């Protein structure tokens, strides 16, 4: 069901500093910051040959990333994102197998303007999983 790894997301306390580290220290191509109000984050994408790194920073007081950064002051890996061909079929199969979908269970548009869903980390070995329709 899952396809390729789309990105690994890292929550960061200072988005500008993190982007600078990837751009200047590691020599990576780094996108401009992009606000994602539906998800409560500002994101920057680090483009790699085989995948992306998504740097996440809180957008607003109710951002889910704020709570993560309170527990992890230096930041850290937040989630992995896998591609799926049909997000509704993937959701239905996962639910039928007992997996929990976060939120209301309906896809929202993500940072790539494609439908995404998040899966409960307790169902996936402690890892928050995002699915993105290709």
Beta strands, then each sheet from edge to edge (+ up, - down):
strand 1: 5-11
strand 2: 29-30
strand 3: 34-36
strand 4: 41-47
strand 5: 52-58
strand 6: 76-84
strand 7: 108-109
strand 8: 115-119
strand 9: 128-133
sheet 1: 2+ 4- 5+ 1+ 6- 9- 8+ 7-
sheet 2: 2+ 4- 3+
end
